Amino acid sequence: MSEINKMRITLDFSKGDGLLPAIAQDAASGKVLMLAYINKDAWDKTLETGQAHYWSRSRQELWHKGGTSGHVQIIKGVFADCDDDTVVFQVEQIGGAACHTGYETCFHKKIAPDGTVTIVGEKVFDPEKVYKK
């Protein structure tokens, strides 16, 4: 039986211009909900609050997942890969949808071998109403 070693992790933010991939996975079902990026500030804020925070590459700002929609992600577990440059957030997804387009998961497009796309799942919310666009 292997021994469990406890240590404080230091993620390697030197790669990817200070951004690391963060995969959000539903803690109960195991379903992959989304992929986003974290920087050191997002990582620290996630650890501090127990809710997922990311770095928005398009808006160039710290982003509290669900801060606008109310569909926050409560952290239930965190795993780092062997190189300490990618994390998996196991989360409880509040509101039933992780995707800003209203679907449960951002991965709702099933692609067939011929390249055609089938949308799987139904929208949980109307993004126009939630984001008032």
N, C-alpha and C positions, 0 to 999 in steps of 0.2 A: 504494500500500500504506500502511495506517495505522501510525502509530507506537504502540508499546505503552508506556503510562505506568505506572510503579510508584509506588504511594503507600500509606500506611497508612490503612485505612478507619476512619471513625467512623460506626457505625450510629446511626440516629436513634431512640433509645429514648424520646423525648419524647411520641410518639404511643402510644395504646393503654395508658395507665397504666403505661408502662415495659416493656410486653411487645410483642415482634415475632413475627409468624408465621414458623415455620421448617418448611419442607417437606423431608422425608427422601425421597430418591430413590435407588433401587438404582443404583450406579455402573456395573454391568455391563449390566443389562437396560434401564435407563431407567424402570422401573416406579415409580410413586409409591407409597411405602410408608406414609407417615403425615404428618399435620400436627400440630405441637405449637407451643408458644410458648417463647421465650427472653427472659430479662432480661439485664442486663449481667453478672451473676454467672455465669449459664449460658453466655453467650458467651465470657467469659474462661476458664472451666473447659474448654470445648470446645477452644479454641485451645491451652490449656496441655497437655491430655492427649491430644488427637487422637481422642477419642471423644465422641459426642454427649451433651450435657447439656441439659436443658430445665428450664422452670419449670412445676411442677404447679399449675394453677389450682385444682384441687379440694382438694389437700392443703396448698397454700400453702408449697411447699418446693422446693428445688433437687432435680432428679431426674436421676440418671445412668441413661440408657437401658440396660436390661439388667443393672443392678446387682443385682436380685433374681433374674431369670430366667436370666441368663448370655447373653442375646441382645443383646449390645452392638452398637453401630453404630460402625465404624471410619471416620473421616472420610477420604475420598479426594479431595474437592474441595468448595469453598464458593463460591457465587455470591450476590451481592446484587443487588436490583432497582435501578432507576434512581433511586428516592427513598431508598435506603439504609434502608428500613424493613421489608424482608422478605428472608429468606435461603432458599437451597436448599442443603441438605447432601447431597452425593453420598456415599453410604456403602457399605461392605461390611457387609451384615447378617449377623452371626454367628448360627448356629442356625436360619436359614431363616425366621424369623418376626419381624415388627415389631409385630404387633398383640397387645395383652394378652389378647385373646380366643382366641389360638392360631393365627390365620391369618397367611399371609405378609405381607399388606398390610391396613391398616385399611379400605381401600376394597374390600371383598369383597361388597358388596351392589349388585347391578345392578338399576336401577329402570327398569321399562318405562313407556311413555307413559301407560298406565292407572293407574300408581302401584303396581303389584305388584312385589314384590322377589324376585329370584333370588339365592341365595348362590352365588358363584363361588369355586372353589378348595376345598381341603380343609384341615382343621386340621393344623398341623404339630406342635402340642403340646397337652396337656390343661391348661388354666389352673388347674384345681382342684389338680392335682398339683404344678405349678410354684409357685403362689402359696400353696398349702396353706390354701385357704379352705374 
